[in-house]
């Protein structure tokens, strides 16, 4: 254990004296930074200190979870006494059936923490300015975006004497370049490894600038049936709705499109995806879940078959299977969080094609979507959705990009799309931003016969 062990032990012992039967105590201490830029200039630089204690309580089959900022023992005791009284008025949980009770060794994950993060605040602004210049040099007129980065210490202890600690670091950058008011391009970069970070920043900005330059002169597209090529950014958002839905909690709430698809073939043989909490650069990686169970790799889709749901101890008991060590504090809106399954990193098996090869093989009219936002559902249970392409959007004919398009919408069915995957790229990159909450390692993906609708006046 680490430097917060005494505080966690005292917290658990005090909770038990108040009649709490099971407790999870997790301490997080770290620093987060934000650098925002617009009009090709840095305009905001912020720094936050993150110091909080998260507690999960079980008593008489009733559960609740609280967070205490800048915790001290007097404050912790005060909050525990209040929470014990609050628990008396709660109904019994229908979802909670227990937590991990056996301590097991944890696997060390190389790459979770890059010590260069400590000096990165002194270099980050210069790296951002260099990235801005890289985009301007390739043709952009204005560049905007945001960079988040930081480091964190996590220490966990449960009333079953299970726990551990680890350090991690991260960065996430979004760059959006503009040639004019309607010609833009976006790219994303995220990870933990700061090797060659300036080069990575520059290449990301260059790609956004290149897409913006290609988007100049875009015209209103025509609706109809098209093959579509989804960039990793778009594919992670669209197909993430399926992999995130491989979750007992979402199935119970009627929010999963795969509730009736377990053990069924839903995709072609070349699609395999796993939940993997052990990949070093993954922003969702960690050596143990919030119950203290060692994390691992879980096949979600294997050769097109939906093999598994992610599970924690409680959901696994309800399903009659083993936990996949995906337990986390999960919020459902206002109120305390519950102990439920939550994904770590979704990792796609690479395909055989480069982006250029996928484009060259697209002989019939095909639309290349590089970015999207506002994914919304008409029926989430059936997977009927729409999403709006933004930034570079291009029409391909006879294996070549022939012109940029605007004002189109992808309106389709998730299960139909995943079944119609026709090509998988080998350009796997990690995606994590506000449209993709689960860190996802994913390549370019092509889908046949998708429904594209045009804007109406």
C-alpha positions as CSV (number, residue, x, y, z in Angstrom):
1,X,0.0,0.0,0.0
2,X,1.0,3.7,-0.3
3,X,1.0,6.9,1.6
4,X,-2.8,7.1,2.1
5,X,-3.0,3.7,3.8
6,X,-3.4,5.0,7.3
7,X,-6.2,7.3,6.3
8,X,-8.0,4.6,4.4
9,X,-7.7,2.1,7.4
10,X,-9.1,4.7,9.8
11,X,-11.9,5.5,7.5
12,X,-13.0,1.9,7.2
13,X,-12.7,1.2,10.9
14,X,-14.8,4.3,11.7
15,X,-17.4,3.2,9.2
16,X,-17.6,-0.3,10.6
17,X,-18.2,1.2,14.1
18,X,-21.2,3.0,12.7
19,X,-22.7,-0.3,11.5
20,X,-21.5,-0.2,7.8
21,X,-21.1,-3.8,6.7
22,X,-19.0,-3.4,3.5
23,X,-16.9,-0.4,2.5
24,X,-14.8,0.6,-0.5
25,X,-12.4,3.5,0.0
26,X,-10.5,5.0,-2.9
27,X,-8.2,8.0,-2.6
28,X,-7.3,10.0,-5.7
29,X,-4.7,12.7,-5.6
30,X,-3.3,14.5,-8.8
31,X,-2.9,17.5,-10.9
32,X,-4.8,18.3,-14.1
33,X,-3.9,20.9,-16.7
34,X,-5.8,22.5,-19.6
35,X,-4.5,24.6,-22.5
36,X,-7.1,26.0,-24.8
37,X,-6.3,27.7,-28.1
38,X,-8.4,29.6,-30.7
39,X,-7.7,31.9,-33.6
40,X,-4.2,30.2,-33.7
41,X,-3.3,31.5,-30.2
42,X,-3.4,30.1,-26.7
43,X,-6.1,31.8,-24.8
44,X,-6.6,29.8,-21.6
45,X,-4.2,27.9,-19.3
46,X,-5.6,26.2,-16.2
47,X,-4.3,24.0,-13.4
48,X,-6.5,22.0,-11.0
49,X,-5.5,20.0,-7.9
50,X,-7.5,16.8,-7.6
51,X,-7.7,15.5,-4.0
52,X,-10.7,13.4,-3.1
53,X,-11.8,10.3,-1.2
54,X,-14.5,8.1,-2.7
55,X,-16.5,5.9,-0.4
56,X,-19.0,3.1,-1.1
57,X,-21.2,1.8,1.7
58,X,-23.3,-1.3,2.1
59,X,-25.7,-1.8,5.0
60,X,-28.8,-4.1,5.2
61,X,-28.6,-4.5,1.4
62,X,-28.8,-0.7,1.0
63,X,-26.0,1.0,-0.8
64,X,-24.7,4.6,-1.4
65,X,-21.6,6.3,-2.6
66,X,-20.1,9.7,-1.6
67,X,-17.1,11.8,-2.5
68,X,-15.1,14.0,0.0
69,X,-12.9,16.7,-1.4
70,X,-9.7,17.6,0.5
71,X,-10.5,14.9,3.1
72,X,-9.4,15.1,6.7
73,X,-10.4,12.6,9.4
74,X,-12.8,15.1,11.2
75,X,-14.5,15.8,7.8
76,X,-14.6,12.2,6.9
77,X,-16.2,11.2,10.2
78,X,-18.8,14.0,9.8
79,X,-19.7,12.8,6.3
80,X,-19.9,9.2,7.4
81,X,-22.3,9.9,10.3
82,X,-24.5,11.9,7.9
83,X,-24.4,9.1,5.3
84,X,-25.3,6.4,7.8
85,X,-28.5,8.3,8.7
86,X,-29.2,8.8,5.0
87,X,-28.8,5.1,4.3
88,X,-31.7,4.4,6.7
89,X,-34.2,6.1,4.3
90,X,-33.0,4.3,1.1
91,X,-34.7,1.2,-0.4
92,X,-32.7,-2.1,-0.7
93,X,-30.6,-2.4,-3.8
94,X,-31.9,-4.8,-6.4
95,X,-28.6,-4.7,-8.3
96,X,-26.0,-5.2,-5.6
97,X,-25.3,-8.8,-4.5
98,X,-21.8,-8.5,-3.2
99,X,-18.2,-7.4,-4.0
100,X,-14.8,-9.1,-4.4
101,X,-13.7,-10.9,-1.2
102,X,-10.5,-12.6,-2.2
103,X,-7.2,-10.8,-2.5
104,X,-5.2,-11.7,-5.6
105,X,-1.9,-10.5,-7.0
106,X,-2.0,-7.6,-9.5
107,X,-0.2,-7.5,-12.8
108,X,2.1,-4.6,-13.3
109,X,1.2,-2.5,-16.3
110,X,4.2,-0.9,-18.1
111,X,3.5,2.6,-19.4
112,X,0.8,3.7,-17.0
113,X,3.0,6.5,-15.7
114,X,5.5,8.5,-17.8
115,X,7.7,10.5,-15.4
116,X,8.2,13.1,-18.1
117,X,4.7,14.4,-17.3
118,X,6.3,16.2,-14.3
119,X,8.2,18.6,-16.6
120,X,5.7,18.7,-19.3
121,X,3.8,21.8,-18.0
122,X,7.0,23.8,-18.8
123,X,7.0,22.5,-22.4
124,X,3.3,22.1,-23.3
125,X,2.7,25.6,-24.5
126,X,5.7,25.6,-26.8
127,X,4.5,22.2,-28.2
128,X,1.0,23.6,-28.8
129,X,2.4,26.7,-30.6
130,X,4.6,24.4,-32.8
131,X,1.5,22.3,-33.6
132,X,-0.5,25.4,-34.6
133,X,2.3,26.5,-36.9
134,X,2.4,23.0,-38.5
135,X,-1.3,23.4,-39.4
136,X,-0.9,26.9,-40.7
137,X,2.1,25.9,-42.9
138,X,0.0,23.2,-44.6
139,X,-2.7,25.6,-45.5
140,X,-5.0,26.3,-42.5
141,X,-5.9,30.0,-41.8
142,X,-7.0,29.5,-38.2
143,X,-6.4,26.7,-35.6
144,X,-8.3,25.9,-32.5
145,X,-8.4,23.1,-29.9
146,X,-7.7,22.0,-26.4
147,X,-5.1,19.9,-24.6
148,X,-5.7,18.2,-21.3
149,X,-2.9,16.4,-19.4
150,X,-2.0,15.5,-15.9
151,X,-1.0,12.8,-13.4
152,X,-2.8,11.0,-10.6
153,X,-2.1,8.7,-7.6
154,X,-4.8,6.1,-6.8
155,X,-4.9,4.1,-3.6
156,X,-7.7,1.6,-2.8
157,X,-8.7,-0.4,0.3
158,X,-11.9,-2.4,1.0
159,X,-13.4,-3.8,4.2
160,X,-12.3,-7.2,2.9
161,X,-8.6,-6.0,3.2
162,X,-8.2,-5.9,-0.6
163,X,-6.3,-3.0,-2.1
164,X,-3.3,-1.5,-3.8
165,X,-2.0,1.6,-5.4
166,X,-0.7,2.9,-8.7
167,X,0.3,6.1,-10.5
168,X,-0.8,7.2,-13.9
169,X,-0.4,10.1,-16.4
170,X,-2.3,11.1,-19.5
171,X,-2.7,13.6,-22.3
172,X,-5.7,14.3,-24.7
173,X,-5.6,16.8,-27.5
174,X,-8.1,17.8,-30.1
175,X,-7.1,20.1,-33.0
176,X,-9.5,21.7,-35.4
177,X,-8.2,23.7,-38.3
178,X,-10.1,26.1,-40.6
179,X,-9.4,27.5,-44.1
180,X,-12.7,29.4,-44.1
181,X,-16.0,29.4,-42.1
182,X,-17.2,26.1,-43.6
183,X,-13.9,24.3,-44.5
184,X,-12.5,22.6,-41.5
185,X,-10.6,19.5,-40.4
186,X,-10.2,17.8,-37.0
187,X,-7.8,15.2,-35.5
188,X,-7.4,13.7,-32.1
189,X,-4.3,12.5,-30.1
190,X,-4.3,10.9,-26.7
191,X,-2.2,8.5,-24.6
192,X,0.3,8.3,-21.8
193,X,3.6,7.9,-23.6
194,X,5.3,11.3,-24.1
195,X,8.1,10.0,-26.4
196,X,8.4,12.2,-29.4
197,X,5.4,14.2,-28.2
198,X,6.2,17.3,-30.2
199,X,6.3,15.3,-33.4
200,X,3.0,13.6,-32.5
201,X,1.4,17.1,-31.9
202,X,2.7,18.4,-35.2
203,X,1.5,15.4,-37.2
204,X,-1.9,15.7,-35.6
205,X,-2.2,19.4,-36.4
206,X,-0.9,18.8,-39.9
207,X,-3.6,16.2,-40.5
208,X,-6.3,18.5,-39.3
209,X,-4.9,21.3,-41.6
210,X,-4.8,18.9,-44.6
211,X,-8.4,17.9,-44.1
212,X,-9.5,21.5,-43.8
213,X,-7.7,22.3,-47.1
214,X,-9.3,19.3,-48.8
215,X,-12.7,20.5,-47.6
216,X,-12.6,23.9,-49.4
217,X,-15.4,24.3,-51.9
218,X,-17.7,21.7,-50.5
219,X,-21.2,21.5,-51.9
220,X,-24.5,20.2,-50.6
221,X,-24.5,16.4,-50.9
222,X,-27.2,14.2,-52.2
223,X,-29.0,11.7,-49.9
224,X,-29.2,8.0,-50.7
225,X,-27.5,4.7,-50.2
226,X,-23.7,4.8,-50.0
227,X,-20.8,2.8,-48.8
228,X,-19.2,4.9,-46.0
229,X,-15.6,5.0,-44.8
230,X,-15.5,5.9,-41.1
231,X,-12.3,7.4,-39.7
232,X,-11.2,6.0,-36.3
233,X,-12.8,9.0,-34.6
234,X,-16.2,8.3,-36.2
235,X,-16.0,4.5,-36.0
236,X,-15.2,4.7,-32.3
237,X,-18.3,6.8,-31.7
238,X,-20.7,4.7,-33.8
239,X,-19.6,1.2,-32.9
240,X,-18.8,2.3,-29.3
241,X,-22.6,2.4,-28.8
242,X,-22.5,-1.4,-29.4
243,X,-19.5,-2.3,-27.3
244,X,-20.6,0.0,-24.5
245,X,-23.9,-1.7,-24.7
246,X,-22.3,-5.1,-23.8
247,X,-23.1,-4.2,-20.2
248,X,-25.6,-5.7,-17.9
249,X,-26.5,-2.4,-16.4
250,X,-27.5,-0.9,-19.7
251,X,-29.3,-4.0,-20.7
252,X,-31.3,-3.8,-17.4
253,X,-32.1,-0.2,-18.1
254,X,-33.3,-0.9,-21.7
255,X,-30.4,1.2,-23.2
256,X,-28.5,-1.5,-25.0
257,X,-28.9,-2.5,-28.7
258,X,-27.3,-5.9,-28.0
259,X,-29.6,-7.1,-25.2
260,X,-30.8,-10.0,-27.4
261,X,-27.5,-10.7,-29.2
262,X,-25.4,-12.6,-26.6
263,X,-23.6,-15.5,-28.3
264,X,-25.0,-14.5,-31.6
265,X,-23.1,-13.5,-34.7
266,X,-23.6,-9.8,-35.3
267,X,-20.6,-8.9,-37.5
268,X,-18.3,-10.4,-40.1
269,X,-15.5,-12.9,-39.2
270,X,-12.8,-10.2,-39.4
271,X,-14.2,-8.2,-36.5
272,X,-12.8,-8.9,-33.1
273,X,-12.9,-6.5,-30.1
274,X,-11.8,-7.0,-26.5
275,X,-12.1,-5.0,-23.3
276,X,-8.4,-4.7,-22.3
277,X,-7.4,-2.9,-19.1
278,X,-3.8,-4.0,-19.4
279,X,-2.7,-2.1,-22.6
280,X,0.0,0.3,-21.4
281,X,-0.9,3.5,-23.3
282,X,-4.7,3.0,-22.7
283,X,-6.4,5.8,-20.9
284,X,-8.7,3.3,-19.3
285,X,-6.0,0.9,-18.1
286,X,-5.5,0.1,-14.4
287,X,-4.2,-2.9,-12.5
288,X,-7.4,-3.5,-10.5
289,X,-11.0,-2.4,-10.5
290,X,-12.8,-0.5,-7.8
291,X,-13.5,-3.8,-5.9
292,X,-9.8,-4.6,-5.9
293,X,-10.1,-7.4,-8.4
294,X,-7.1,-7.8,-10.8
295,X,-8.0,-6.5,-14.3
296,X,-7.6,-8.5,-17.5
297,X,-8.6,-8.9,-21.1
298,X,-12.2,-9.9,-22.0
299,X,-13.2,-10.8,-25.6
300,X,-16.4,-8.8,-26.4
301,X,-16.8,-9.7,-30.1
302,X,-14.8,-12.6,-31.4
303,X,-14.8,-13.3,-35.1
304,X,-18.1,-11.5,-35.4
305,X,-19.8,-13.3,-32.4
306,X,-20.8,-11.3,-29.3
307,X,-19.0,-13.5,-26.8
308,X,-19.2,-11.7,-23.5
309,X,-20.6,-8.8,-21.4
310,X,-18.4,-6.9,-19.0
311,X,-19.2,-7.9,-15.4
312,X,-18.5,-6.9,-11.8
313,X,-19.1,-9.2,-8.9
314,X,-22.8,-8.4,-8.5
315,X,-23.8,-8.6,-12.1
316,X,-21.8,-11.8,-12.6
317,X,-23.8,-13.4,-9.8
318,X,-27.0,-12.3,-11.5
319,X,-25.8,-13.8,-14.8
320,X,-24.3,-16.9,-13.3
321,X,-20.8,-16.2,-14.6
322,X,-17.4,-14.8,-13.5
323,X,-16.6,-11.1,-13.0
324,X,-14.5,-9.6,-15.7
325,X,-13.0,-7.1,-13.2
326,X,-14.9,-4.1,-14.7
327,X,-16.3,-2.8,-11.5
328,X,-16.5,1.0,-11.1
329,X,-18.6,3.8,-9.4
330,X,-21.2,4.6,-12.1
331,X,-23.5,7.6,-12.1
332,X,-26.9,7.6,-13.6
333,X,-27.5,11.3,-13.3
334,X,-28.3,13.2,-10.1
335,X,-27.5,11.4,-6.9
336,X,-25.0,9.0,-5.6
337,X,-23.2,6.5,-7.9
338,X,-23.7,2.8,-7.9
339,X,-21.3,-0.1,-8.1
340,X,-21.7,-1.4,-11.6
341,X,-19.8,-2.7,-14.7
342,X,-17.9,-0.1,-16.7
343,X,-15.6,-0.6,-19.7
344,X,-11.8,0.0,-19.6
345,X,-10.4,0.2,-23.1
346,X,-12.0,-1.3,-26.2
347,X,-9.3,-2.7,-28.5
348,X,-10.0,-3.7,-32.1
349,X,-8.0,-6.3,-33.9
350,X,-6.3,-4.5,-36.9
351,X,-7.4,-5.3,-40.4
352,X,-5.3,-5.7,-43.5
353,X,-5.7,-2.4,-45.4
354,X,-4.3,1.1,-45.3
355,X,-6.7,4.1,-45.7
356,X,-5.3,4.7,-49.2
357,X,-6.1,1.0,-50.1
358,X,-9.6,1.3,-48.7
359,X,-10.2,4.4,-50.8
360,X,-8.7,2.9,-53.9
361,X,-10.9,-0.2,-53.6
362,X,-14.1,2.0,-53.4
363,X,-15.3,1.9,-57.0
364,X,-18.9,2.7,-56.3
365,X,-20.0,6.1,-54.8
366,X,-18.6,6.1,-51.2
367,X,-18.6,8.8,-48.5
368,X,-15.6,9.3,-46.3
369,X,-16.6,10.7,-42.9
370,X,-13.6,12.1,-40.9
371,X,-15.4,13.6,-37.9
372,X,-18.9,13.7,-36.4
373,X,-21.0,15.0,-33.5
374,X,-24.5,15.0,-32.0
375,X,-25.1,11.2,-32.2
376,X,-28.7,10.8,-31.2
377,X,-31.1,7.8,-31.0
378,X,-34.6,7.4,-32.3
379,X,-34.7,4.0,-30.6
380,X,-31.6,3.1,-28.5
381,X,-32.8,-0.4,-27.8
382,X,-33.1,-1.2,-31.5
383,X,-30.0,0.8,-32.3
384,X,-31.7,3.3,-34.6
385,X,-29.6,6.5,-34.6
386,X,-28.4,9.5,-36.6
387,X,-25.2,11.5,-36.4
388,X,-24.0,14.6,-38.1
389,X,-20.7,14.6,-40.1
390,X,-18.6,17.6,-39.4
391,X,-15.3,18.9,-40.8
392,X,-13.9,17.1,-43.8
393,X,-16.6,15.0,-45.6
394,X,-15.7,13.6,-49.1
395,X,-17.3,11.8,-52.0
396,X,-15.2,8.9,-53.5
397,X,-15.9,7.5,-56.9
398,X,-13.8,5.0,-58.9
399,X,-11.2,4.8,-56.1
400,X,-10.5,8.5,-55.8
401,X,-11.7,11.4,-53.6
402,X,-13.4,13.6,-56.2
403,X,-15.0,16.4,-54.1
404,X,-15.8,17.6,-50.6
405,X,-19.4,17.5,-49.4
406,X,-21.5,19.3,-46.8
407,X,-24.8,19.1,-45.0
408,X,-25.3,15.4,-44.8
409,X,-26.4,13.1,-42.0
410,X,-25.8,9.4,-41.3
411,X,-29.1,7.9,-40.3
412,X,-29.0,4.1,-39.9
413,X,-29.2,1.1,-37.5
414,X,-26.1,0.1,-35.4
415,X,-26.7,-3.6,-35.8
416,X,-27.2,-3.4,-39.5
417,X,-24.0,-1.3,-39.9
418,X,-21.8,-3.6,-37.8
419,X,-23.1,-6.6,-39.8
420,X,-22.2,-4.8,-43.1
421,X,-18.6,-4.0,-42.3
422,X,-16.7,-4.6,-45.5
423,X,-13.2,-3.6,-44.7
424,X,-11.1,-3.0,-41.6
425,X,-8.0,-0.8,-41.7
426,X,-4.6,-1.4,-40.0
427,X,-4.3,2.2,-38.9
428,X,-5.3,1.6,-35.2
429,X,-5.2,4.7,-33.0
430,X,-6.6,5.5,-29.6
431,X,-9.7,7.7,-29.5
432,X,-11.0,9.4,-26.4
433,X,-12.9,12.7,-26.4
434,X,-16.3,14.1,-25.5
435,X,-18.0,12.0,-28.2
436,X,-16.1,8.8,-27.2
437,X,-16.0,8.4,-23.4
438,X,-14.6,4.8,-23.5
439,X,-10.9,4.9,-24.7
440,X,-11.0,3.0,-27.9
441,X,-8.1,1.6,-30.0
442,X,-9.7,1.4,-33.5
443,X,-8.8,1.6,-37.2
444,X,-10.6,3.1,-40.2
445,X,-13.7,1.0,-41.0
446,X,-15.7,0.7,-44.2
447,X,-19.4,-0.2,-44.1
448,X,-21.6,-1.1,-47.1
449,X,-25.0,0.4,-48.1
450,X,-25.5,3.1,-45.4
451,X,-28.4,5.5,-45.3
452,X,-27.3,9.1,-45.9
453,X,-29.9,11.9,-45.7
454,X,-29.5,15.5,-47.0
455,X,-30.3,18.7,-45.3
456,X,-33.8,20.1,-46.1
457,X,-34.8,23.7,-46.3
